[in-house]
Amino acid sequence: MISSFHPPQRTLLGPGPSDVSPRVLAAMARPTIGHLDPEFIRMMDETRVLIQRTFRTTNELTLPISAPGSAGMEACFSNLIEAGDTVVVCINGVFGNRMVENVERMGATAVKVEDEWGTPIDPDKLRTALGQHPETKIVAMVHAETSTGVRSDVEALAAIAREHDCLTIVDAVTSFGGIELDVDGWGLDAVYSGSQKCLSCAPGLSPVTFGPRAVEVIKNRTTKSQSWFLDLNLVMGYWGDGSGGGRSYHHTAPINSLYGLHESLVILHEEGLDNAITRHYRNHLALRTGLEAIGLSLLVDEQYRLPQLNTVVIPDGADDALIRRRLLEDHNVEIGAGLGALGGKVWRVGLMGHGSNPTNVYRCLGCLEGLLGESGSVAAARASYD
């Protein structure tokens, strides 16, 4: 007989999901009300405002897509691209390649600007590609590449795109709430994220924002969006225009999940966005110091590292899968494996949102040094904090 499922208590230190705040879990357990209930609509409006503040934007077309970050990605591409368009895609990891998949499935042409995994996108390569393809409509880029732990200079890349009169689509799934992201200040046109990384919310929602140039493209399409569910001309009938007016039925929103997203954003802004960014960086420095004390190194050059996602080079002789399994089975600690070209070469250690704290830094280091037969990492991390 199948009975109720009771998951083990894990410490999630991988690339996502991150540990969910107890306040968020409590919020998700509150009574379900109707998706057109006036009180729920009031909460929807508050959620939009909180997402705008986190993106640092005044864009009216800002909302959480009722699906994970991959759907946020598809919402951006399916609303802005039409068959025959040319899109330049910057690739330095797994998620740039997923952007190419979206472009090609929509009947558009993808022009690839590629850099080695573990390095940021070279702005000069983008400038060259746009010079060679003046017909380009959109430039797509990943701000924080989850597969490698690299931060690319989206501000510089977006400036080059504007010089060539191109729109930008930006993947901010791992950067949202963890590092500086200034949608209006950097002139970004369409940005998508996820609820399960630095927001420490449950997976399943994708905050997105679209600027005025992107909205004009959406409104003036010559063909319907490939996706009915993600057609923003329809979705905004439910989410509204920011004026608090009446709403039309589009889909039944994931009500309790949105309670959780609202609460996670409240927590973030209680702390202060700048304070949260500083906290992520401080805990990253302590982790890095501890890793170095036992002879481990990080894949990415210091100036391009993501503090919330650390790619640790697996030392010679270490059994990647065995160590990750021992961490999970013996210590209830999850870290991530390398993907694609980095499979078997790195561990991905996430310090995101609620999970970015000294306790988790010490726990991760203590478990690793025990499994590797080393010592001194915890003391080094503690000295870093001091």
N, C-alpha and C positions, 0 to 999 in steps of 0.2 A: 504493500500500500504506500503510495506517495504521500508524504506529510509536508508540513510547512518547511520552507527553505530558510535556514539560518546561516548566513555566510560567516566565515572566520573573520576575526578582527585583524586586519592587515595594516601595515604602515606603507602607504603608497608613495614610493620615491622613484617612480619611473617617469616616462614622458607624458603621462596622463592616462586615465584620470588621476587627479590629486586627491588627497584626503579631503572629505567634505566636512565643513565646519558643523559642529553639533547644533549651532543656531539655525543653519540651513536645513539640516535634517528635521529639526523640530518644526520649522516653518512648513516644510513639505507635508507634515502630518496633520496640518490644520484642516478644518472641514472644507470639503469641496462645495463650491457654489457654481452657479451657471456662468457660462462664458460670455453672456450678455448682461449679467447682473450689474446694476449700476456701481456696486462696490468693487466688483472685479474690474470694470472699466476704469474706475478711479486708480486702482493699483497699476493697470496697464499704462496709464498716462505717467504715473510716477516712475515706472520702470524705464520708459522711453527717456525721460529726463536724466535718470541716473546713467543710462548707457551713453547719452550725449556727453555728459560730464566726463565719463571715462575715456571716450574717444577724443575728448577735447574738441567738440564740434557743436555748431548750432544747426546742423542739417535737420530739416524737418523729417525727411525720409530716413528715419532711424528706428529700428525695431528689432526684436529677437525673432528670427525664423524658428518655426515650430519643428525643429529637426537639428541634428548635430552640425558641426562645423563644415562637413563635406557638403551639406545642403546649402549652407551659407555661401560656400564657394560656387556651387551651381547656380544659386540665385543671382550672383553677380554676373556670371558669364552668360546665363540664359536670357537675362534681361537687357544686356548691353550688346551682345553679339548677334549679328544676322549672317546668314549664309553668304559666303563670298568675301567677308571681311578679312583683313590681315591683322593678326595679333602677334606682337613680339612677347615671348615668354622668357623670363630670366630663370635659369635652372642651376641650382647648386645643391640639389638633394632630391629626396623622394617627392616632395610636395610641389615643386616646380613641374615635375613630370606629370603630376595629376592635373595641373592646369592645362598642359598640352592636350591631355585626354579630353577635357571639356571643350577646348577650342575645336578640335577635330570632329568631335561628335556633333557639333552644331554647324558643320559644313563650312567652317572658316579655315583659313590657312595659318598655321603656327610657324613663326620664325623663332628659332631657338638661339638664345644667348647663354652659353654654358661656361661655368667655372668649376674647378675641382671641388669635390665634396670636402668640406672642412674649411673652405675659404668663402669670403663674401663675393657678391657680384661686382665685377669691375665696371665702373661707370663708363669708361672709355669704350668698352665692348658694346655697351648699349648705344652709345652715341654713333658708333660705326654702323651698327645694324640699322638704326633709324635713317642714317644717311643713305644706306643701300636700299631701303624700303620706304620711300616717302609716302606710300599709300597706307601705311600703318594707321589703324584706328585706335588701338588700345595697347598699352604696355602692362603686362602682368608680372608681379614680383612677390616673393615671400619675404616678409620682414624678419621673422624669427624661424629659421628652418629647423623644424622639430627633429628631423632625422640626423642632424649634424651638430646642433648647438651653436649655429652661426647667426649673427646679426648682420644683415646687410644695411647699407646706408640708404634707406628708402627716401629720405629727404632729398638727397642728391640725385637719385634715380628719377624721382618724380619731377624734379626741376628739368632734367633733360627731356623727359616725356612732354612736358608743357612747351618746351622750346620747339618741339616738332608737332604741336597742336594735337597731342594724343591724350586720351583718357588713361587713367591708371586704375588697376584692380590690385589690391594688396591683401595678402594673407597675413592676418594678425592673430591667428589662433593662439599661438604661444606667447605673443608679446603683450596682449591685452591685459592691462592691470599689473604687469610685471616689470616692464621697462618703459622708457619714454616713448609715447606715441601721440603725435599732435596732428590730427587729421586736417584741421583748418590751417594751422600754421605751416604745414608741409604741402598744402594744396592737393590732398589725395581725393580722388573722385569716388571710389567704391572700395569699401573695406569690410572684411568679414572676420569673425572670431568664433570662439566656442566658450561654453559655460564651464568646462571641466578642467581647465588648466589653472591659471592664476586667480580665477574667481573662486575656486574651491567649491563649485556647485556641482550637482549631479550632471552627467553627460546628457545631451539631448536637445540643447538650445544653441542657437547661433546668432549673437548680436551682429547686426550689419548696419552700415550707414552709407548713404548715397548723397553726394554733393549736387549743387545746382546743374553743373554740366552733364552729369550722369542722368539726372532726372529729365533733362531735355531730350536726351537720347531715348530714354524709356518711353516718354510720352509720344515721341515722333517716329516710332518704329514703323516700317512698312509691312512687316509681318508680325504675327502673334508670337509671343515667347514660346519656345519649345516646350516649356513646362507649365501646365495649368496651375498646379499647386503653388509654384514659386513665382507666378506672374505678379509682379509688384503692383501693377495697375489694379489688380483684383484684391491682393492682400491688404492694401492700404484702405480699402473700403471697410475692413474690419478694424485695423489698428488706428485709423483716423489720421488727420492731418496736423495734430497737435493742438487743435482748437477746443477739444473736449466735446465735439458734436456727436450726433448719432452714428451708430455703427451698423454695417450690413453683415449678414452671416457669410463667412467664407469657409471656415473650418472650425471644428471644436478644438480650441486651444488646449494644450497640456496644462491644465489649471494649476495643479499642485506643483508641477515643475516650475511654473512661473512664479509661484510663491517663493520657491527656493532661490530663483534668480534674483528676484526683488530683494530678498534678505541678504544675499551675498553682496549685492551692490551697496546696500545700506551699510554693511560691515566695512566694505572697502572705503567708503567715503567718511565713515566715522573715524577710521584711522587716518585718512587723508591719502590721496593718490601718490603724492610725492613721498610721503613717509613709507608707503608700501613699497615703492620702487627702491628706496634706500634700504629697507629691511631685506629685500631679496638680494641686493648686492652685498650687504654685510654678511649674510649667511653663506653666500657663495664664496666670499673671501676666506671664511673660516674653514669651509669644506676643502677648498683648494690648498690651504696651508696644511691641513691634516693629511691630505692625499700625498702631497710632496714630501711630508715627513716620513712616509713609508715607501718612498721611491716610485710613486705613481705620478703620471703626468696627464695633462688635458690635451686633447687633440687640437683645439682651436687656439690661434694666437690671442693673447690677452685682450687686445683692443677690439676684437670681434666676438668675444665669448658672450653667451647668454648666461646671466647669473641664475636664471631659473631652470636651465637645462644644461647640465655639465656632461660632456662626452669624455669619458675616462679611457685612456689607452690601456688595453688589457696587457698585463706584463707577460713576458715570455715564460712559457711553461704553465701558465694558469689555464685551467679548464673552464672556459666561459660558461657553458651550460650547467656544469656541475656547481659552480659557485653561485650562479643565480638560483638554482634549485635549492641549494642548502640555505641560502638567505631566506627563501620563501618558506620552505618546510620547517626549518629549525628556528628561524627568528621572526617569521611572519613579516618580512621586509621584501617589498618588490622593487627591483630596479629593471631598467629596460635593456634589451639586446640591441646591437647595431642592426641597421637596416641596409638592404642593398649592398652597395660597394663596401660598406663598413661592417657588414655581418661578420661576427667572430673577431672583430678588431677593437671594438669599443663597448663599454657599458654606458648607458644613458641614465644619469642620476638627476632626477627632478627635485627641485626645492621650490614648490609652487604654492602660492596663496597661503591658506591655513597651514599647509605642511612645511612652509619655509620658516623654520624656527631652530634655535640651538639644540633642543632635545633631539630632533631628527638628524641634525648634523652629527652629533655625538653618537647616536645609535648606528647610523650608517657606517661611520668610520670604525667604531668598535667592532661591528660585525665583520667588516672587510679585513681588518688587521688580524682578527682571530682566524679567519679562513685562509689568509695568506701567510700566516706564521710571522707576522710583523708586530711591532709595538711602537707607541709614541704618537700616533695620529690624533688621539683625543686630547692629549696634553697640548699638542701644537695648536689645535683648533681653539682650545680654551684660552691659550695665550694670545691668539689672534683677536678674540673678543675683548680680552683685557687691555 
